[in-house]
Amino acid sequence: MKFGFFVTGTDTEVGKTVVSCALALLLKKHRGNVGVFKPFLSGVSRDDVNSDTSLLKVMSGTKLSQEEITPFAFKEPLSPYTAGKLEGKEVGLNEVMKRWSDIKSIHNAFIVEGAGGISVQLGQHFLVSDLIKSINLPIVIVARPNLGTLNHTFLTVHYAKSQGIKIAGIIINGMSDNPGLDEQTNPTSIEEMCGVPILGIVPKLKEITKENIEMVVNQHLDSKLIINRMEGQCE
């Protein structure tokens, strides 16, 4: 049985990579051997030092190459399916799972990061949710803290449950320095509405650095709960 999490979001640009980096660093400290897999990347070269791929590689300490971490990269900042079509490249679920099979035995724990939200189209016949079910890791849902997040988060949780996907919990990312009433009350409301634990509340980061991610792990994640949820596979 492979340990780890699949990180998905309630939307795009909610901070999945911040959370994925923090979880990778947390598991590295706990297990000492963690890999990362972000099969799709759009809008930036995976070799760019500031790309999600490069950040995940640095934070996890994996020896996997950028291409092994992110086998499918596209130029345009669009959904993977749309960006791929523009380049005449269509990726099937079997192709993604072949790349996963090539690397999954290298590490005993993995953080897998999706693209956009849980129902984003990755290929002509499959969504992020189909990839989650195939990889078979419990999900961590990244949600934003402000007005409107209750609806997005509830719908994501409800859809995941309808697909039989195990949910480890929710991490709220991007909390303001001076949160308004919406940001102050939303975490409790999300937990009550969704029946899923909040694993952490992460402040808005100006940049993703090792120091900032260390701060997130040490101060803003419930590390004990996260490890318990992983080892118990959310049962």
N, C-alpha and C positions, 0 to 999 in steps of 0.2 A: 504494500500500500504506500503510495506517494503522499507525503505530507506537504502542506502549503496552502496557498489561497489563489483564487482567480479574482483579480480586482476589476470590477466593472463600475459604471457610474450611472447616475440618474440622467446624465446629459453629457455633451462634450464640454471640454474646458472646465471641469469641476475639480480637477487636481488629482486624477488617477495616478499620474507619475510621481507626484509628491508622496502620496500614500504608499504606492508600490515600493518606492525607494526606502521609505521608513520601515515598511514590513520586511523588506529584504535585509536591512541592517539589523532589525530586531531578531530575525531568524538566524542571521549569521552569528550574533552574540549567543543565541540560545543553542544552536546546533552546530555552528562552526563550518557548515557546508551547505550553501544555498545557491541555487541557480535562478536565472531569470529568463523569461520567454515573453517577448512581445511580438507576436508573429506578423502584425501589420503596422506600417508606419506610412503616413502620407504628409507631404508638404515640406519635408526636410530630409537631408541625407542622413542615413543611420550612422555614418562616420563623423558627422559633425559633433564636436565636443559637447555641444549643448543639446543634442538630440535626446529624446527619451531613451533610446537604445543605449547611448553612451553613459547617460546618468545611471541607468539601472546596472550597467556593467561595473561602473566605479563603486557604487554603493554596496553591491553584493560581493564584490571581489572575485566573481567568477572568472575562469579562464576561457569561457566560451567566447568565440569571436562575435563581432557585431552581426555578421551574416547569420550565424547560428542562433543568436538571440532574436534577430528580426529578419527572417528569410524573404519577406515580401514587402518591398518599399516602392512607393509611387511618388511622382513629382508633385501632383496637385493636392492641395489641402482639402480633400473631399473624402467621403466615405470610401473605404477600400474597394468596394465593388465598382463604384462610379469612377474613381481614379484609375483603377485597373482597366476598365473598359476603354477609357480615353487613350490608353497606351497599348491597347490590343492584348492585354493580359487578363485572363480570368482564372482565378484560383479556386480550386475545389476543396471541400473539407478533407478529402483523402490526402491531398497534397500537404495541407497543414499538419495533419496527424502524422504523416511520414516524417516531417521535420521534427515534430515533438518526440516521436519514437527514437530518432537519432540522438537526442540529447538527454532524455529523461532519466536514464540510468547513471548519468555522470554525477548528479547531486542527489542527496537524500531528501531535500526539501526544495520546493520551487515557489516563486512568485510569478504568476502569469498575468499579464496586463492585456485587457481587451482594447477595443477601439470604440470610442463614444459610449453610448448606452447599451443596455442588454439586448435590445432588438435591432441594432444597427445591422445592415446587410453587408456581409463580408464577401459573399459570392452569389451567383445566380440562384442557388438553391439552399443557402444556409445563412443563418444569423449568428450573432455573438452567442445567443443562448444555446444554439446547437453545438458550438465549439465548447462551451462550458460543460455541457452534458458529456461530450466525447472525452474531454480531458479529465473530468470527474474529480474536480477539486471544489470544496465549498467556496462560496463567494463572499467577498467583502464589498459592500456597496458604498461608493463615495458619493456624498450628497453635499450640496451647498447649504449655507446656513440661513439664507435670507428669505424674504417673502416669496411664496410660490413653491418652496421646497417640499412642503407637506404633501402636496398633490403628486409631484414627480417621484418622491420617495415611496409613497404608498403604492403607486401604480407599479413601480419597479419591483417592490417586494411581492405584491400580489401576483404579478406575472411570473416571477421566479418560482414562487410556491406552486403555481398552476402547472409549471413545467417539471416539477419534482426536483428542483435544484436546492441543495442545502445552502442555507444562509448562515455564515458565521456571525455577521453583524454589520453595523453601519458605522462609518467614520465620517464625521462632518468636517469638511475642509474649507478653509478660507474665512474663519471667524475674524471680524474686524477688531481693531484695537479698542474701539469704543462701540461695542455692539448695541444696536437699537433693541426695542422691545421684541421685534420679530426674532432676531438672532438669539436673544436671551431665552425665549420661551419655546422655540422650535425643537431643540433636542428632546425635551420632556414629551412634547406632543408627538414627535416622531416615534419615540419608544412606545408610547401608549397606543398609538394608532396601528403600528406595524407589528407589535409583539416580538420585536427583534432588538437585541441589546445594542446600545451605543458603545463602541470600542474605543472611541477617542474623539476629541474635538480639537482640531488643528488650526492654529492661527494662519492668517494670510501671510505667506512668505514673499519677500521681495525677490529672492533668488534661491535656487536649489544648490546649496553647498553642503559639504560633509558636516560642517558645524551646525548648520540649520537643521539638517536631518537628524543629527545626534540629539539636538534640543527637542525635536518633535518626539523622538522615541523615549527620551528620558522624562519629559514633562507633560506630554499631551496624549499619550496612548496608554490604555490599560493593558500593560504588557502581560500581566498574569492571566487576565481574562482571555486575551488573544491566544496565548499558548495553550490554555486549557481548551478553548474552542477548537483549535487545530488538532490537538492530540486526541480529543474526544470525537473528532470529525463531526462536531455540531449536533451530536445526538443528545 
